Amino acid sequence: MVAESCQLLTPIIVIAGWFFVDWRTNKRELRKEKRALIDKIHLDLNAIEQKAVAYHQSTHSNEQLGKEIKVLLNRLISVLNREKLISQDDFSSFSNFRKAITLNNFDSSAFVCQPDNSELLDRIYAAKDQLIHNIETKFNTDFR
């Protein structure tokens, strides 16, 4: 009777172990994929920030650069939403980043070249930092 129980118990333990290892492997791979995506988003945010600063510090309103910034922002929000890289509670940080770039002095006939120490540029830097913080916080919550 005991021998029969042992014969049945061994395959059950092996199958359960296989499912556990498979689950852990899948979780680790998903974490790696999300980390790689977040690293790319860091680069994209830095590029958008640089383009926004170049736009606001140019001598005149550059419509082509403004359009490029808007396209990059739209692509970024699509990725953030699709991949759920930011919580709904923190979604305002993306809106704040977008507003910091496009609300004032953008697509405007009253365009004014911004100096290095302008409040507008400081808002862009702060909004980007807050957005990155919220993305990293969501990643840490989901995968650590």
BELDA-V788116 format. One record per helix or strand of 3 or more residues. SS is the DSSP state (@ for helix, = for strand). FROM is the first residue (numbers start at 1). TO is the last residue. If there is no record, write none. Layout:
BEGIN
SS;FROM;TO  SS;FROM;TO
END
This chain:
BEGIN
@;2;56  @;63;83  @;88;90  @;92;102  @;119;143
END
